[in-house]
């Protein structure tokens, strides 16, 4: 799934409804590194893969 550029993909109201039918791994940009989104996705069986911030 790819989110359009005009959607703030750090906004949980936009991301979580889109990810509710996803399982396994979700690859995302560095903005997702925050603990609350990670924990919420993990509880729903989604492993979040991001590039580390430098």
mmJSON file of the N, C-alpha and C atoms, coordinates in Angstrom:
{"data_MODEL":{"atom_site":{
"group_PDB":["ATOM","ATOM","ATOM","ATOM","ATOM","ATOM","ATOM","ATOM","ATOM","ATOM","ATOM","ATOM","ATOM","ATOM","ATOM","ATOM","ATOM","ATOM","ATOM","ATOM","ATOM","ATOM","ATOM","ATOM","ATOM","ATOM","ATOM","ATOM","ATOM","ATOM","ATOM","ATOM","ATOM","ATOM","ATOM","ATOM","ATOM","ATOM","ATOM","ATOM","ATOM","ATOM","ATOM","ATOM","ATOM","ATOM","ATOM","ATOM","ATOM","ATOM","ATOM","ATOM","ATOM","ATOM","ATOM","ATOM","ATOM","ATOM","ATOM","ATOM","ATOM","ATOM","ATOM","ATOM","ATOM","ATOM","ATOM","ATOM","ATOM","ATOM","ATOM","ATOM","ATOM","ATOM","ATOM","ATOM","ATOM","ATOM","ATOM","ATOM","ATOM","ATOM","ATOM","ATOM","ATOM","ATOM","ATOM","ATOM","ATOM","ATOM","ATOM","ATOM","ATOM","ATOM","ATOM","ATOM","ATOM","ATOM","ATOM","ATOM","ATOM","ATOM","ATOM","ATOM","ATOM","ATOM","ATOM","ATOM","ATOM","ATOM","ATOM","ATOM","ATOM","ATOM","ATOM","ATOM","ATOM","ATOM","ATOM","ATOM","ATOM","ATOM","ATOM","ATOM","ATOM","ATOM","ATOM","ATOM","ATOM","ATOM","ATOM","ATOM","ATOM","ATOM","ATOM","ATOM","ATOM","ATOM","ATOM","ATOM","ATOM","ATOM","ATOM","ATOM","ATOM","ATOM","ATOM","ATOM","ATOM","ATOM","ATOM","ATOM","ATOM","ATOM","ATOM","ATOM","ATOM","ATOM","ATOM","ATOM","ATOM","ATOM"],
"id":[1,2,3,4,5,6,7,8,9,10,11,12,13,14,15,16,17,18,19,20,21,22,23,24,25,26,27,28,29,30,31,32,33,34,35,36,37,38,39,40,41,42,43,44,45,46,47,48,49,50,51,52,53,54,55,56,57,58,59,60,61,62,63,64,65,66,67,68,69,70,71,72,73,74,75,76,77,78,79,80,81,82,83,84,85,86,87,88,89,90,91,92,93,94,95,96,97,98,99,100,101,102,103,104,105,106,107,108,109,110,111,112,113,114,115,116,117,118,119,120,121,122,123,124,125,126,127,128,129,130,131,132,133,134,135,136,137,138,139,140,141,142,143,144,145,146,147,148,149,150,151,152,153,154,155,156,157,158,159,160,161,162],
"type_symbol":["N","C","C","N","C","C","N","C","C","N","C","C","N","C","C","N","C","C","N","C","C","N","C","C","N","C","C","N","C","C","N","C","C","N","C","C","N","C","C","N","C","C","N","C","C","N","C","C","N","C","C","N","C","C","N","C","C","N","C","C","N","C","C","N","C","C","N","C","C","N","C","C","N","C","C","N","C","C","N","C","C","N","C","C","N","C","C","N","C","C","N","C","C","N","C","C","N","C","C","N","C","C","N","C","C","N","C","C","N","C","C","N","C","C","N","C","C","N","C","C","N","C","C","N","C","C","N","C","C","N","C","C","N","C","C","N","C","C","N","C","C","N","C","C","N","C","C","N","C","C","N","C","C","N","C","C","N","C","C","N","C","C"],
"label_atom_id":["N","CA","C","N","CA","C","N","CA","C","N","CA","C","N","CA","C","N","CA","C","N","CA","C","N","CA","C","N","CA","C","N","CA","C","N","CA","C","N","CA","C","N","CA","C","N","CA","C","N","CA","C","N","CA","C","N","CA","C","N","CA","C","N","CA","C","N","CA","C","N","CA","C","N","CA","C","N","CA","C","N","CA","C","N","CA","C","N","CA","C","N","CA","C","N","CA","C","N","CA","C","N","CA","C","N","CA","C","N","CA","C","N","CA","C","N","CA","C","N","CA","C","N","CA","C","N","CA","C","N","CA","C","N","CA","C","N","CA","C","N","CA","C","N","CA","C","N","CA","C","N","CA","C","N","CA","C","N","CA","C","N","CA","C","N","CA","C","N","CA","C","N","CA","C","N","CA","C","N","CA","C","N","CA","C","N","CA","C"],
"label_alt_id":[null,null,null,null,null,null,null,null,null,null,null,null,null,null,null,null,null,null,null,null,null,null,null,null,null,null,null,null,null,null,null,null,null,null,null,null,null,null,null,null,null,null,null,null,null,null,null,null,null,null,null,null,null,null,null,null,null,null,null,null,null,null,null,null,null,null,null,null,null,null,null,null,null,null,null,null,null,null,null,null,null,null,null,null,null,null,null,null,null,null,null,null,null,null,null,null,null,null,null,null,null,null,null,null,null,null,null,null,null,null,null,null,null,null,null,null,null,null,null,null,null,null,null,null,null,null,null,null,null,null,null,null,null,null,null,null,null,null,null,null,null,null,null,null,null,null,null,null,null,null,null,null,null,null,null,null,null,null,null,null,null,null],
"label_comp_id":["UNK","UNK","UNK","UNK","UNK","UNK","UNK","UNK","UNK","UNK","UNK","UNK","UNK","UNK","UNK","UNK","UNK","UNK","UNK","UNK","UNK","UNK","UNK","UNK","UNK","UNK","UNK","UNK","UNK","UNK","UNK","UNK","UNK","UNK","UNK","UNK","UNK","UNK","UNK","UNK","UNK","UNK","UNK","UNK","UNK","UNK","UNK","UNK","UNK","UNK","UNK","UNK","UNK","UNK","UNK","UNK","UNK","UNK","UNK","UNK","UNK","UNK","UNK","UNK","UNK","UNK","UNK","UNK","UNK","UNK","UNK","UNK","UNK","UNK","UNK","UNK","UNK","UNK","UNK","UNK","UNK","UNK","UNK","UNK","UNK","UNK","UNK","UNK","UNK","UNK","UNK","UNK","UNK","UNK","UNK","UNK","UNK","UNK","UNK","UNK","UNK","UNK","UNK","UNK","UNK","UNK","UNK","UNK","UNK","UNK","UNK","UNK","UNK","UNK","UNK","UNK","UNK","UNK","UNK","UNK","UNK","UNK","UNK","UNK","UNK","UNK","UNK","UNK","UNK","UNK","UNK","UNK","UNK","UNK","UNK","UNK","UNK","UNK","UNK","UNK","UNK","UNK","UNK","UNK","UNK","UNK","UNK","UNK","UNK","UNK","UNK","UNK","UNK","UNK","UNK","UNK","UNK","UNK","UNK","UNK","UNK","UNK"],
"label_asym_id":["A","A","A","A","A","A","A","A","A","A","A","A","A","A","A","A","A","A","A","A","A","A","A","A","A","A","A","A","A","A","A","A","A","A","A","A","A","A","A","A","A","A","A","A","A","A","A","A","A","A","A","A","A","A","A","A","A","A","A","A","A","A","A","A","A","A","A","A","A","A","A","A","A","A","A","A","A","A","A","A","A","A","A","A","A","A","A","A","A","A","A","A","A","A","A","A","A","A","A","A","A","A","A","A","A","A","A","A","A","A","A","A","A","A","A","A","A","A","A","A","A","A","A","A","A","A","A","A","A","A","A","A","A","A","A","A","A","A","A","A","A","A","A","A","A","A","A","A","A","A","A","A","A","A","A","A","A","A","A","A","A","A"],
"label_entity_id":["1","1","1","1","1","1","1","1","1","1","1","1","1","1","1","1","1","1","1","1","1","1","1","1","1","1","1","1","1","1","1","1","1","1","1","1","1","1","1","1","1","1","1","1","1","1","1","1","1","1","1","1","1","1","1","1","1","1","1","1","1","1","1","1","1","1","1","1","1","1","1","1","1","1","1","1","1","1","1","1","1","1","1","1","1","1","1","1","1","1","1","1","1","1","1","1","1","1","1","1","1","1","1","1","1","1","1","1","1","1","1","1","1","1","1","1","1","1","1","1","1","1","1","1","1","1","1","1","1","1","1","1","1","1","1","1","1","1","1","1","1","1","1","1","1","1","1","1","1","1","1","1","1","1","1","1","1","1","1","1","1","1"],
"label_seq_id":[1,1,1,2,2,2,3,3,3,4,4,4,5,5,5,6,6,6,7,7,7,8,8,8,9,9,9,10,10,10,11,11,11,12,12,12,13,13,13,14,14,14,15,15,15,16,16,16,17,17,17,18,18,18,19,19,19,20,20,20,21,21,21,22,22,22,23,23,23,24,24,24,25,25,25,26,26,26,27,27,27,28,28,28,29,29,29,30,30,30,31,31,31,32,32,32,33,33,33,34,34,34,35,35,35,36,36,36,37,37,37,38,38,38,39,39,39,40,40,40,41,41,41,42,42,42,43,43,43,44,44,44,45,45,45,46,46,46,47,47,47,48,48,48,49,49,49,50,50,50,51,51,51,52,52,52,53,53,53,54,54,54],
"pdbx_PDB_ins_code":[null,null,null,null,null,null,null,null,null,null,null,null,null,null,null,null,null,null,null,null,null,null,null,null,null,null,null,null,null,null,null,null,null,null,null,null,null,null,null,null,null,null,null,null,null,null,null,null,null,null,null,null,null,null,null,null,null,null,null,null,null,null,null,null,null,null,null,null,null,null,null,null,null,null,null,null,null,null,null,null,null,null,null,null,null,null,null,null,null,null,null,null,null,null,null,null,null,null,null,null,null,null,null,null,null,null,null,null,null,null,null,null,null,null,null,null,null,null,null,null,null,null,null,null,null,null,null,null,null,null,null,null,null,null,null,null,null,null,null,null,null,null,null,null,null,null,null,null,null,null,null,null,null,null,null,null,null,null,null,null,null,null],
"Cartn_x":[0.842,0.0,0.89,0.545,1.28,0.308,0.723,-0.107,0.293,-0.674,-0.407,0.39,1.092,1.932,1.181,-0.11,-0.856,-1.481,-1.131,-1.626,-0.466,-0.664,0.37,0.394,1.354,1.389,1.865,2.156,2.43,1.144,0.067,-1.234,-1.865,-2.017,-2.543,-3.975,-4.736,-6.103,-6.116,-5.043,-4.944,-4.341,-3.363,-2.604,-3.322,-3.843,-4.412,-5.615,-6.544,-7.629,-7.111,-6.064,-5.51,-4.773,-4.261,-3.478,-4.289,-5.574,-6.36,-6.481,-6.344,-6.431,-5.056,-4.01,-2.639,-2.136,-1.331,-0.68,0.742,1.599,2.99,3.865,4.469,5.423,4.868,5.167,4.79,6.052,6.43,7.629,7.211,7.933,7.522,8.722,8.458,9.498,9.876,10.873,11.41,10.442,9.432,8.486,7.701,7.695,6.924,7.667,8.859,9.655,9.069,8.158,7.556,6.98,7.089,6.687,5.179,4.297,2.857,2.406,2.796,2.386,2.987,4.246,4.904,4.171,3.865,3.212,1.814,1.086,-0.272,-0.26,0.639,0.732,1.193,2.155,2.685,1.593,0.75,-0.349,-1.334,-1.393,-2.279,-1.585,-0.378,0.317,1.105,1.444,2.181,3.579,4.596,5.981,6.356,6.688,7.02,8.5,8.831,10.211,10.474,11.461,11.811,13.32,13.765,15.18,15.484,16.605,16.966,17.284,16.911,17.297,18.772,19.45,20.876,21.116],
"Cartn_y":[-1.164,0.0,1.23,2.203,3.46,4.576,5.435,6.576,7.749,8.465,9.599,10.682,11.49,12.536,13.627,13.795,14.864,14.415,13.226,12.707,12.689,13.3,13.259,11.851,11.053,9.647,9.433,10.506,10.392,10.501,10.854,11.021,9.646,9.25,7.918,7.746,8.832,8.736,8.336,8.634,8.254,6.868,6.533,5.295,4.076,4.134,2.944,2.38,3.209,2.611,1.933,2.491,1.896,0.599,0.448,-0.736,-1.821,-1.622,-2.603,-3.952,-4.006,-5.267,-5.806,-5.217,-5.629,-6.538,-7.525,-8.365,-8.603,-8.973,-9.247,-8.028,-7.566,-6.466,-5.227,-4.068,-2.781,-1.949,-1.571,-0.769,0.687,1.528,2.921,3.844,5.134,6.148,6.37,7.19,7.389,8.085,8.735,9.427,8.502,7.216,6.247,5.702,6.172,5.568,5.809,6.74,7.008,5.75,5.644,4.441,4.153,5.145,4.815,4.141,4.655,3.943,2.551,2.407,1.106,0.097,0.486,-0.429,-0.803,0.16,-0.112,-1.088,-0.873,-1.778,-3.166,-3.209,-4.489,-5.306,-4.642,-5.333,-5.933,-5.345,-5.848,-6.813,-7.29,-8.295,-7.768,-6.482,-5.873,-5.507,-6.005,-5.664,-4.45,-3.352,-2.102,-2.076,-1.884,-1.831,-0.413,0.27,1.634,1.76,2.783,3.109,3.908,3.62,4.315,5.773,6.639,8.049,8.162,9.061,9.254,10.597],
"Cartn_z":[0.0,0.0,0.0,-0.798,-0.862,-0.531,0.401,0.764,-0.118,-0.651,-1.524,-0.805,-1.563,-0.995,-0.266,-0.554,0.113,1.427,1.917,3.192,4.177,5.347,6.377,6.952,6.536,6.927,8.356,9.079,10.514,11.319,10.653,11.298,11.511,12.764,13.051,12.552,12.463,11.947,10.477,9.758,8.346,8.18,9.005,8.82,9.365,10.577,11.2,10.451,9.952,9.154,7.881,7.283,6.067,6.354,7.573,7.898,8.603,8.765,9.528,8.826,7.507,6.773,6.37,6.938,6.625,7.735,7.378,8.374,7.908,8.837,8.484,8.652,7.572,7.636,6.935,7.524,6.942,6.843,5.626,5.411,5.359,6.115,6.238,6.322,6.165,6.296,7.753,7.965,9.31,10.26,9.767,10.625,11.532,11.24,12.017,13.225,13.504,14.556,15.945,16.095,17.393,18.029,19.335,20.05,19.967,20.11,20.058,18.753,17.573,16.351,16.267,16.655,16.609,17.482,18.723,19.657,19.181,18.659,18.187,17.016,16.064,14.922,15.372,16.281,16.765,17.454,18.242,18.923,17.924,16.728,15.68,14.734,15.116,14.329,13.152,13.18,12.072,12.554,11.856,12.169,11.332,11.989,11.309,10.97,9.698,9.222,8.737,9.362,8.954,8.856,8.162,8.125,9.399,10.036,11.261,10.989,11.928,11.839,12.162,11.458,11.739,12.357],
"occupancy":[1.0,1.0,1.0,1.0,1.0,1.0,1.0,1.0,1.0,1.0,1.0,1.0,1.0,1.0,1.0,1.0,1.0,1.0,1.0,1.0,1.0,1.0,1.0,1.0,1.0,1.0,1.0,1.0,1.0,1.0,1.0,1.0,1.0,1.0,1.0,1.0,1.0,1.0,1.0,1.0,1.0,1.0,1.0,1.0,1.0,1.0,1.0,1.0,1.0,1.0,1.0,1.0,1.0,1.0,1.0,1.0,1.0,1.0,1.0,1.0,1.0,1.0,1.0,1.0,1.0,1.0,1.0,1.0,1.0,1.0,1.0,1.0,1.0,1.0,1.0,1.0,1.0,1.0,1.0,1.0,1.0,1.0,1.0,1.0,1.0,1.0,1.0,1.0,1.0,1.0,1.0,1.0,1.0,1.0,1.0,1.0,1.0,1.0,1.0,1.0,1.0,1.0,1.0,1.0,1.0,1.0,1.0,1.0,1.0,1.0,1.0,1.0,1.0,1.0,1.0,1.0,1.0,1.0,1.0,1.0,1.0,1.0,1.0,1.0,1.0,1.0,1.0,1.0,1.0,1.0,1.0,1.0,1.0,1.0,1.0,1.0,1.0,1.0,1.0,1.0,1.0,1.0,1.0,1.0,1.0,1.0,1.0,1.0,1.0,1.0,1.0,1.0,1.0,1.0,1.0,1.0,1.0,1.0,1.0,1.0,1.0,1.0],
"B_iso_or_equiv":[0.0,0.0,0.0,0.0,0.0,0.0,0.0,0.0,0.0,0.0,0.0,0.0,0.0,0.0,0.0,0.0,0.0,0.0,0.0,0.0,0.0,0.0,0.0,0.0,0.0,0.0,0.0,0.0,0.0,0.0,0.0,0.0,0.0,0.0,0.0,0.0,0.0,0.0,0.0,0.0,0.0,0.0,0.0,0.0,0.0,0.0,0.0,0.0,0.0,0.0,0.0,0.0,0.0,0.0,0.0,0.0,0.0,0.0,0.0,0.0,0.0,0.0,0.0,0.0,0.0,0.0,0.0,0.0,0.0,0.0,0.0,0.0,0.0,0.0,0.0,0.0,0.0,0.0,0.0,0.0,0.0,0.0,0.0,0.0,0.0,0.0,0.0,0.0,0.0,0.0,0.0,0.0,0.0,0.0,0.0,0.0,0.0,0.0,0.0,0.0,0.0,0.0,0.0,0.0,0.0,0.0,0.0,0.0,0.0,0.0,0.0,0.0,0.0,0.0,0.0,0.0,0.0,0.0,0.0,0.0,0.0,0.0,0.0,0.0,0.0,0.0,0.0,0.0,0.0,0.0,0.0,0.0,0.0,0.0,0.0,0.0,0.0,0.0,0.0,0.0,0.0,0.0,0.0,0.0,0.0,0.0,0.0,0.0,0.0,0.0,0.0,0.0,0.0,0.0,0.0,0.0,0.0,0.0,0.0,0.0,0.0,0.0],
"pdbx_formal_charge":[null,null,null,null,null,null,null,null,null,null,null,null,null,null,null,null,null,null,null,null,null,null,null,null,null,null,null,null,null,null,null,null,null,null,null,null,null,null,null,null,null,null,null,null,null,null,null,null,null,null,null,null,null,null,null,null,null,null,null,null,null,null,null,null,null,null,null,null,null,null,null,null,null,null,null,null,null,null,null,null,null,null,null,null,null,null,null,null,null,null,null,null,null,null,null,null,null,null,null,null,null,null,null,null,null,null,null,null,null,null,null,null,null,null,null,null,null,null,null,null,null,null,null,null,null,null,null,null,null,null,null,null,null,null,null,null,null,null,null,null,null,null,null,null,null,null,null,null,null,null,null,null,null,null,null,null,null,null,null,null,null,null],
"auth_seq_id":[1,1,1,2,2,2,3,3,3,4,4,4,5,5,5,6,6,6,7,7,7,8,8,8,9,9,9,10,10,10,11,11,11,12,12,12,13,13,13,14,14,14,15,15,15,16,16,16,17,17,17,18,18,18,19,19,19,20,20,20,21,21,21,22,22,22,23,23,23,24,24,24,25,25,25,26,26,26,27,27,27,28,28,28,29,29,29,30,30,30,31,31,31,32,32,32,33,33,33,34,34,34,35,35,35,36,36,36,37,37,37,38,38,38,39,39,39,40,40,40,41,41,41,42,42,42,43,43,43,44,44,44,45,45,45,46,46,46,47,47,47,48,48,48,49,49,49,50,50,50,51,51,51,52,52,52,53,53,53,54,54,54],
"auth_comp_id":["UNK","UNK","UNK","UNK","UNK","UNK","UNK","UNK","UNK","UNK","UNK","UNK","UNK","UNK","UNK","UNK","UNK","UNK","UNK","UNK","UNK","UNK","UNK","UNK","UNK","UNK","UNK","UNK","UNK","UNK","UNK","UNK","UNK","UNK","UNK","UNK","UNK","UNK","UNK","UNK","UNK","UNK","UNK","UNK","UNK","UNK","UNK","UNK","UNK","UNK","UNK","UNK","UNK","UNK","UNK","UNK","UNK","UNK","UNK","UNK","UNK","UNK","UNK","UNK","UNK","UNK","UNK","UNK","UNK","UNK","UNK","UNK","UNK","UNK","UNK","UNK","UNK","UNK","UNK","UNK","UNK","UNK","UNK","UNK","UNK","UNK","UNK","UNK","UNK","UNK","UNK","UNK","UNK","UNK","UNK","UNK","UNK","UNK","UNK","UNK","UNK","UNK","UNK","UNK","UNK","UNK","UNK","UNK","UNK","UNK","UNK","UNK","UNK","UNK","UNK","UNK","UNK","UNK","UNK","UNK","UNK","UNK","UNK","UNK","UNK","UNK","UNK","UNK","UNK","UNK","UNK","UNK","UNK","UNK","UNK","UNK","UNK","UNK","UNK","UNK","UNK","UNK","UNK","UNK","UNK","UNK","UNK","UNK","UNK","UNK","UNK","UNK","UNK","UNK","UNK","UNK","UNK","UNK","UNK","UNK","UNK","UNK"],
"auth_asym_id":["A","A","A","A","A","A","A","A","A","A","A","A","A","A","A","A","A","A","A","A","A","A","A","A","A","A","A","A","A","A","A","A","A","A","A","A","A","A","A","A","A","A","A","A","A","A","A","A","A","A","A","A","A","A","A","A","A","A","A","A","A","A","A","A","A","A","A","A","A","A","A","A","A","A","A","A","A","A","A","A","A","A","A","A","A","A","A","A","A","A","A","A","A","A","A","A","A","A","A","A","A","A","A","A","A","A","A","A","A","A","A","A","A","A","A","A","A","A","A","A","A","A","A","A","A","A","A","A","A","A","A","A","A","A","A","A","A","A","A","A","A","A","A","A","A","A","A","A","A","A","A","A","A","A","A","A","A","A","A","A","A","A"],
"auth_atom_id":["N","CA","C","N","CA","C","N","CA","C","N","CA","C","N","CA","C","N","CA","C","N","CA","C","N","CA","C","N","CA","C","N","CA","C","N","CA","C","N","CA","C","N","CA","C","N","CA","C","N","CA","C","N","CA","C","N","CA","C","N","CA","C","N","CA","C","N","CA","C","N","CA","C","N","CA","C","N","CA","C","N","CA","C","N","CA","C","N","CA","C","N","CA","C","N","CA","C","N","CA","C","N","CA","C","N","CA","C","N","CA","C","N","CA","C","N","CA","C","N","CA","C","N","CA","C","N","CA","C","N","CA","C","N","CA","C","N","CA","C","N","CA","C","N","CA","C","N","CA","C","N","CA","C","N","CA","C","N","CA","C","N","CA","C","N","CA","C","N","CA","C","N","CA","C","N","CA","C","N","CA","C","N","CA","C","N","CA","C"],
"pdbx_PDB_model_num":[1,1,1,1,1,1,1,1,1,1,1,1,1,1,1,1,1,1,1,1,1,1,1,1,1,1,1,1,1,1,1,1,1,1,1,1,1,1,1,1,1,1,1,1,1,1,1,1,1,1,1,1,1,1,1,1,1,1,1,1,1,1,1,1,1,1,1,1,1,1,1,1,1,1,1,1,1,1,1,1,1,1,1,1,1,1,1,1,1,1,1,1,1,1,1,1,1,1,1,1,1,1,1,1,1,1,1,1,1,1,1,1,1,1,1,1,1,1,1,1,1,1,1,1,1,1,1,1,1,1,1,1,1,1,1,1,1,1,1,1,1,1,1,1,1,1,1,1,1,1,1,1,1,1,1,1,1,1,1,1,1,1]
}}}
